[in-house]
Amino acid sequence: MRLHLLHLYHRLRTSGIDAGDSDELRMQKRLLALLGGLFSIAAGVWLLTYWLTGTDLPAFIPLLAQCVIALNMLAYAQWRNFVLYRNILISTLLIFPCIAQWALGDFVTASGLILWGMLAPITALLCLGMRESAPWFVAYLILVVLTGVADYLLPGVGLTQATISREVGVLFFTLNFATLSAVVFQCLRFSARERSRAQHLLEQAHAKLANEQARSERLLLNILPAPIADRLRASDDTIVDGCPEAVVMFADIVNFTGMASDLPPVEIFRILNHVFSKFDDLVEATGLEKIKTIGDAYMVAGGLSEAPGDSCAAMAELALEMRRWISEDATAAERGLQLRIGICCGPVVAGVVGRRKFIYDLWGDAVNLASRISSECPPGLIQCDSRTFAKLKYRFIFEDPVTLRLKGKGMVSVWRLLARGNDPAPEAPRYTTVDIDFSRLD
């Protein structure tokens, strides 16, 4: 029995709800269906109780109210005019308690039935809002005042001549007040629960939005440096910067193209992802910027921002660490992987190209020279241009320079970086004055 009642209650609450309805509209429809059902039940209980007490009262008023509510719901189910359905239901809640009071006579005889009309402005407040519910409340007050004036000017006048004892009157005063209070409390409780549920869903949506925003932020920072990402979010202007003293490195995997021709695509991806993921960790630890990967080449740059630190020395440290790791890694050793690395210092232009699927890239002579130095580098070595050597020669160990013929550059001297240097940079020579006694010389 309890399950059947719960099922009926659920069907009453969800009647007339469409799949495309908003959360607010769903709440209004559930509330109106609940109120219509509770009002019809209250009207039946009111009439049954009067009959059981032996009071001869007209039955057509509560029956008419029940019929109007039922026909209104059927009309809504047929034509889906929710505004008309809502207005008819609120009007029914407002008018029929007044008609029932007038039919019985005065406030005392009717046990304050007109108070049920308060459901109309309450329903309007919950469904329409504060401003739209004000006319309904004013209409309710007008009906109450008119009823009071009629009771004062025409005492004992009503559609029926029912006589109700004091005991029955007190019983129905108590019943009306208790029932009406229960209905109002149930409506407010329903509204509070629905709004709490909507608030919970809104908080979940906000949390999901925050997670998606954080995820998008991480993806954006994986594509662009943080300062560039901030500028891109703040403005749609073209982003281009001149960097007068940048350092650029290209690291190529030796003979990877030939090796990849004998491997399935999945294996090629696995090897590159393994190597470049480690390089990403190393770059992040040094504070440099990964620019992009081009096939089996890995491009890194430093000195693109005003962040403190020696980006040229950090690039040399990174190159040595990359070479050390790939010589010790089991996967790289299994495939015999080696690197050829080229490092160059100089002015570059950095910016974001395009509007869709954009990329942060570098242009300039230093970029071209670093790429050519790496492509002409013997396997396992690190080659630097003259400007890089000039900045690092007191802190790192280099081989004597070699001269390369580079396409578009002619003859270029490069230095091969061997290891970190432990000796500090030499100080400038100090000069002292010495007094010599020439008389004692032979």
MARSERO-630931 format. One line per 4 residues: number of its first residue (from 1); their letters; for each residue x, y, z of C-alpha. Coordinates in Angstrom, 1 decimal. Last residue first. Layout:
<atoms>
NUM) a) X Y Z | ...
</atoms>
This chain:
<atoms>
442) dlrs) 127.0 42.8 -10.8 | 123.8 44.1 -9.3 | 124.0 45.5 -5.9 | 123.8 49.1 -7.1
438) fdid) 120.6 48.3 -9.1 | 118.5 48.0 -5.9 | 115.1 47.0 -7.4 | 111.7 48.2 -6.0
434) vtty) 108.7 46.0 -7.1 | 105.3 47.5 -8.1 | 102.4 45.1 -8.4 | 100.0 44.1 -11.3
430) rpae) 96.9 41.9 -10.9 | 95.7 39.7 -13.8 | 91.9 39.6 -14.5 | 90.3 36.7 -12.8
426) papd) 89.9 33.3 -14.3 | 86.4 31.8 -14.5 | 85.9 29.2 -11.8 | 87.3 25.7 -12.2
422) ngra) 84.9 22.7 -12.1 | 84.0 22.6 -15.8 | 81.0 20.7 -17.1 | 81.6 18.4 -19.9
418) llrw) 82.5 17.9 -23.6 | 80.9 20.8 -25.6 | 82.2 20.7 -29.2 | 83.1 24.1 -30.6
414) vsvm) 82.0 25.4 -34.0 | 83.6 27.5 -36.6 | 81.5 28.3 -39.7 | 82.5 28.2 -43.4
410) gkgk) 79.6 29.0 -45.7 | 76.3 30.0 -44.1 | 73.6 29.1 -46.7 | 74.4 25.4 -46.4
406) lrlt) 77.0 24.9 -43.7 | 80.7 24.2 -44.4 | 82.1 23.3 -41.0 | 85.3 24.4 -39.2
402) vpde) 86.4 22.8 -36.0 | 87.1 24.4 -32.7 | 89.3 22.9 -30.0 | 87.3 20.7 -27.7
398) fifr) 85.2 22.3 -25.0 | 85.1 22.1 -21.2 | 82.5 24.2 -19.4 | 82.5 27.1 -17.0
394) yklk) 85.2 29.4 -18.5 | 84.3 28.8 -22.1 | 80.5 29.3 -21.5 | 79.7 32.7 -22.8
390) aftr) 82.3 32.8 -25.6 | 81.4 29.2 -26.6 | 77.7 30.2 -27.1 | 78.8 33.2 -29.2
386) sdcq) 81.1 31.0 -31.3 | 78.5 28.4 -32.1 | 78.0 25.2 -30.2 | 78.2 21.5 -31.0
382) ilgp) 77.2 18.6 -28.8 | 78.3 15.1 -29.7 | 76.8 11.6 -29.6 | 76.6 11.2 -33.3
378) pces) 78.6 13.6 -35.4 | 77.1 17.1 -35.8 | 76.2 18.4 -39.2 | 72.4 18.3 -38.6
374) sirs) 72.9 19.8 -35.2 | 74.9 22.7 -36.5 | 72.3 23.3 -39.3 | 69.4 23.5 -36.8
370) alnv) 71.3 25.8 -34.4 | 72.2 28.1 -37.4 | 68.7 28.3 -38.6 | 67.4 29.2 -35.1
366) adgw) 70.2 31.7 -34.5 | 69.5 33.4 -37.8 | 65.9 34.1 -36.9 | 62.5 32.7 -36.3
362) ldyi) 60.9 31.1 -33.2 | 57.5 29.4 -32.7 | 54.4 29.3 -30.5 | 51.8 27.3 -32.3
358) fkrr) 48.2 28.0 -33.4 | 45.7 25.3 -34.1 | 43.5 28.2 -35.3 | 44.3 31.9 -35.3
354) gvvg) 47.7 31.8 -36.9 | 51.3 32.0 -35.7 | 52.2 32.9 -32.1 | 55.4 34.7 -31.6
350) avvp) 59.1 34.7 -31.1 | 61.7 36.7 -33.1 | 65.3 35.7 -32.5 | 68.6 37.4 -31.6
346) gcci) 71.6 35.2 -30.9 | 73.0 32.1 -29.2 | 73.4 28.7 -30.9 | 73.3 25.1 -29.7
342) girl) 73.4 21.9 -31.8 | 72.8 18.4 -30.6 | 73.3 15.0 -32.2 | 71.7 12.3 -30.2
338) qlgr) 72.2 8.5 -30.0 | 69.8 5.6 -30.0 | 71.1 2.1 -30.1 | 67.6 0.6 -30.1
334) eaat) 68.2 -1.4 -26.9 | 70.3 1.4 -25.5 | 67.4 3.8 -25.9 | 65.0 1.5 -24.1
330) ades) 67.6 0.8 -21.3 | 68.4 4.4 -20.7 | 72.1 5.1 -19.9 | 73.3 6.7 -23.2
326) iwrr) 70.0 8.6 -23.5 | 70.4 10.0 -20.0 | 73.9 11.3 -20.5 | 73.1 13.0 -23.7
322) mela) 70.1 14.6 -22.3 | 72.0 15.7 -19.2 | 74.8 17.3 -21.3 | 72.3 19.2 -23.4
318) leam) 70.4 20.4 -20.4 | 73.5 21.6 -18.6 | 74.5 23.5 -21.8 | 71.0 25.0 -22.0
314) aacs) 71.2 26.1 -18.4 | 74.5 27.8 -19.1 | 72.9 29.7 -21.9 | 69.8 30.5 -19.9
310) dgpa) 71.8 32.2 -17.1 | 69.2 33.1 -14.5 | 66.5 35.7 -13.9 | 63.2 35.6 -15.9
306) eslg) 63.0 38.4 -18.4 | 61.5 36.2 -21.1 | 62.7 34.5 -24.2 | 66.2 33.7 -22.7
302) gavm) 65.9 30.0 -23.4 | 64.9 27.8 -26.3 | 64.3 24.1 -26.9 | 63.7 22.1 -30.1
298) yadg) 63.4 18.3 -30.3 | 64.0 16.5 -33.6 | 62.6 13.1 -34.4 | 59.7 14.4 -36.4
294) itki) 59.7 18.1 -35.6 | 59.1 18.6 -31.9 | 58.2 22.0 -30.5 | 59.2 25.0 -28.4
290) kelg) 60.2 23.5 -25.1 | 61.0 26.4 -22.8 | 63.8 26.6 -20.2 | 63.3 26.5 -16.5
286) taev) 65.9 23.7 -16.0 | 63.6 21.2 -14.3 | 60.9 21.8 -17.0 | 63.5 21.0 -19.7
282) lddf) 64.5 17.7 -18.0 | 60.9 16.6 -17.6 | 60.1 17.4 -21.2 | 63.3 15.5 -22.3
278) ksfv) 61.9 12.4 -20.4 | 58.6 12.7 -22.3 | 60.6 13.1 -25.5 | 62.4 9.8 -25.1
274) hnli) 59.4 7.7 -24.1 | 57.1 9.3 -26.5 | 59.5 8.8 -29.4 | 60.0 5.2 -28.6
270) rfie) 56.3 4.5 -28.1 | 55.3 6.4 -31.3 | 57.8 4.4 -33.4 | 56.4 1.2 -31.8
266) vppl) 52.9 2.1 -32.7 | 53.9 3.0 -36.2 | 55.4 -0.5 -36.9 | 59.2 -0.6 -37.2
262) dsam) 61.5 -1.1 -40.2 | 61.1 2.4 -41.7 | 61.6 3.8 -38.2 | 65.2 2.8 -38.1
258) gtfn) 65.9 4.6 -41.3 | 64.3 7.8 -40.0 | 65.9 7.5 -36.6 | 69.4 7.6 -38.0
254) vida) 70.6 9.8 -35.1 | 67.9 11.3 -32.9 | 68.1 15.0 -33.3 | 68.5 17.7 -30.5
250) fmvv) 68.1 21.3 -31.6 | 69.0 24.0 -29.1 | 68.3 27.8 -29.2 | 69.7 30.5 -26.9
246) aepc) 68.2 34.0 -26.9 | 69.8 37.4 -26.7 | 67.9 40.1 -28.5 | 64.4 38.6 -28.1
242) gdvi) 61.9 40.4 -30.3 | 58.3 39.6 -29.5 | 55.2 38.8 -31.5 | 51.7 38.2 -30.3
238) tdds) 49.0 39.4 -32.7 | 46.1 41.1 -30.8 | 43.2 39.0 -29.6 | 43.8 40.1 -26.0
234) arlr) 43.7 39.0 -22.4 | 43.7 35.2 -23.0 | 46.6 35.4 -25.5 | 48.6 37.6 -23.2
230) daip) 48.2 35.1 -20.3 | 49.2 32.2 -22.6 | 52.2 34.1 -23.8 | 53.3 34.7 -20.2
226) apli) 52.8 31.0 -19.3 | 54.7 29.6 -22.3 | 52.4 28.0 -24.9 | 51.3 24.5 -25.9
222) nlll) 51.5 22.7 -22.6 | 50.3 25.9 -20.9 | 47.1 25.7 -23.0 | 46.5 22.1 -22.1
218) resr) 46.9 22.9 -18.4 | 44.6 25.8 -18.7 | 42.0 23.7 -20.5 | 42.2 21.2 -17.7
214) aqen) 41.8 23.9 -15.1 | 38.8 25.2 -17.0 | 37.4 21.7 -17.2 | 37.8 21.3 -13.5
210) alka) 36.3 24.7 -12.8 | 33.4 23.9 -15.1 | 32.9 20.6 -13.3 | 32.9 22.4 -9.9
206) haqe) 30.5 25.0 -11.2 | 28.2 22.3 -12.6 | 28.3 20.4 -9.2 | 27.6 23.7 -7.5
202) llhq) 24.6 24.3 -9.8 | 23.4 20.7 -9.2 | 23.5 21.3 -5.5 | 21.8 24.7 -5.9
198) arsr) 19.1 23.0 -8.0 | 18.6 20.4 -5.3 | 18.4 23.0 -2.6 | 15.9 24.9 -4.8
194) eras) 13.9 21.7 -5.1 | 14.0 21.0 -1.4 | 13.1 24.6 -0.5 | 10.2 24.5 -2.9
190) frlc) 8.9 21.2 -1.6 | 9.3 22.4 2.0 | 7.4 25.5 1.1 | 4.6 23.5 -0.5
186) qfvv) 4.5 21.0 2.4 | 4.4 23.8 4.9 | 1.5 25.4 3.0 | -0.4 22.1 2.9
182) aslt) 0.3 21.4 6.6 | -0.8 24.9 7.6 | -4.0 24.5 5.6 | -4.7 21.2 7.2
178) afnl) -4.1 22.4 10.7 | -6.0 25.6 10.3 | -8.9 23.9 8.6 | -9.1 21.0 11.0
174) tffl) -8.8 23.3 14.1 | -11.6 25.6 12.8 | -13.5 22.5 11.8 | -13.4 21.0 15.3
170) vgve) -14.2 24.4 16.9 | -17.3 24.7 14.6 | -18.4 21.1 15.4 | -18.2 21.9 19.1
166) rsit) -20.0 25.2 18.7 | -22.8 23.5 16.8 | -23.3 24.1 13.1 | -26.7 25.2 11.7
162) aqtl) -26.9 25.1 7.9 | -29.1 27.7 6.3 | -27.5 27.6 2.9 | -26.6 30.2 0.3
158) gvgp) -25.6 32.6 3.0 | -26.9 35.5 5.1 | -26.4 35.3 8.8 | -25.1 38.8 9.2
154) llyd) -25.5 41.1 6.1 | -23.5 44.3 6.9 | -20.8 42.7 9.1 | -20.5 39.4 7.2
150) avgt) -20.5 41.4 3.9 | -17.7 43.7 5.1 | -15.7 40.6 6.2 | -16.2 38.9 2.8
146) lvvl) -15.3 42.1 1.0 | -12.1 42.4 3.1 | -11.1 38.8 2.5 | -11.8 39.1 -1.3
142) ilya) -9.7 42.3 -1.5 | -6.9 40.7 0.4 | -6.8 37.8 -2.0 | -6.8 40.1 -5.0
138) vfwp) -3.9 42.0 -3.5 | -2.0 38.7 -3.0 | -2.6 37.7 -6.6 | -1.5 41.2 -7.8
134) aser) 1.8 40.8 -5.8 | 2.7 37.4 -7.3 | 4.2 38.8 -10.5 | 6.7 41.0 -8.6
130) mglc) 7.8 38.5 -6.1 | 8.3 35.5 -8.4 | 6.1 33.5 -10.8 | 6.1 30.0 -9.4
126) llat) 6.8 30.3 -5.7 | 5.1 33.7 -5.3 | 2.2 32.6 -7.5 | 1.7 29.5 -5.3
122) ipal) 1.8 31.6 -2.2 | -0.6 34.2 -3.7 | -3.1 31.4 -4.5 | -2.6 29.3 -1.4
118) mgwl) -3.9 32.2 0.7 | -7.4 31.3 -0.7 | -7.5 28.5 1.9 | -8.0 31.2 4.5
114) ilgs) -11.5 31.7 3.1 | -12.5 28.5 4.9 | -12.4 30.3 8.2 | -14.7 27.8 10.0
110) atvf) -17.5 28.4 7.5 | -20.0 29.2 10.3 | -17.6 31.4 12.1 | -16.4 33.4 9.1
106) dgla) -19.9 34.0 7.8 | -22.5 32.2 5.7 | -21.9 28.7 4.3 | -22.2 29.6 0.6
102) wqai) -20.1 32.8 1.1 | -17.3 30.7 2.6 | -17.4 28.1 -0.1 | -17.3 30.8 -2.8
98) cpfi) -14.3 32.4 -1.1 | -12.5 29.0 -0.9 | -13.4 28.5 -4.6 | -11.9 31.8 -5.8
94) llts) -8.2 31.8 -4.9 | -7.2 28.2 -5.4 | -9.2 28.1 -8.6 | -7.5 31.2 -9.8
90) ilin) -4.1 29.7 -9.1 | -5.2 26.6 -11.1 | -6.6 28.6 -14.0 | -3.4 30.7 -14.2
86) rylv) -1.1 27.7 -14.2 | -3.0 25.8 -16.9 | -3.2 28.9 -19.1 | 0.6 29.5 -18.8
82) fnrw) 1.3 25.8 -19.4 | -0.5 25.5 -22.7 | 0.4 21.9 -23.4 | -2.7 21.3 -25.6
78) qaya) -3.9 17.8 -24.5 | -2.2 17.3 -21.2 | -3.0 20.9 -20.3 | -6.6 20.4 -21.0
74) lmnl) -6.6 17.2 -18.9 | -5.0 19.1 -16.0 | -7.6 21.9 -16.2 | -10.4 19.3 -16.4
70) aivc) -9.2 17.7 -13.2 | -8.8 21.1 -11.4 | -12.2 22.3 -12.5 | -13.8 19.0 -11.5
66) qall) -12.3 19.1 -8.0 | -13.5 22.6 -7.5 | -17.0 21.7 -8.8 | -17.1 18.8 -6.3
62) pifa) -16.1 21.2 -3.5 | -18.9 23.5 -4.4 | -21.6 21.0 -5.5 | -21.7 19.2 -2.1
58) pldt) -24.1 21.6 -0.3 | -24.1 21.3 3.5 | -26.3 19.3 5.9 | -24.1 18.7 8.9
54) gtlw) -24.3 15.2 10.3 | -20.7 15.1 11.6 | -19.9 12.5 9.0 | -21.2 14.7 6.2
50) ytll) -19.0 17.6 7.3 | -16.0 15.3 7.4 | -16.7 13.9 3.9 | -16.9 17.5 2.5
46) wvga) -13.6 18.6 4.0 | -11.8 15.4 3.1 | -13.0 15.7 -0.5 | -11.9 19.4 -0.6
42) aisf) -8.5 18.5 1.0 | -7.9 15.8 -1.6 | -8.6 18.2 -4.4 | -6.3 20.8 -2.8
38) lggl) -3.6 18.3 -2.4 | -3.8 17.1 -6.0 | -3.8 20.7 -7.4 | -0.9 21.6 -5.1
34) lall) 1.2 18.7 -6.2 | 0.6 19.3 -9.8 | 1.4 22.9 -9.4 | 4.6 22.2 -7.5
30) rkqm) 5.8 19.6 -10.1 | 5.1 21.9 -13.0 | 6.9 24.8 -11.3 | 9.9 22.7 -10.5
26) rled) 10.1 21.4 -14.0 | 10.0 25.0 -15.3 | 12.9 26.0 -13.0 | 15.0 22.9 -14.1
22) sdga) 14.4 23.7 -17.8 | 11.9 21.6 -19.8 | 13.2 19.7 -22.9 | 12.2 16.3 -21.6
18) digs) 8.6 17.4 -20.9 | 6.9 17.4 -17.5 | 3.1 17.2 -17.6 | 2.7 14.9 -14.6
14) trlr) 5.9 14.6 -12.4 | 4.5 15.4 -9.0 | 1.3 13.4 -9.3 | 3.2 10.5 -10.8
10) hylh) 5.5 10.6 -7.8 | 2.6 10.7 -5.3 | 0.9 7.8 -7.1 | 4.1 5.8 -6.9
6) llhl) 4.5 6.7 -3.2 | 0.9 5.7 -2.5 | 1.4 2.4 -4.3 | 4.6 1.7 -2.4
2) rm) 2.8 2.4 0.9 | 0.0 0.0 0.0
</atoms>
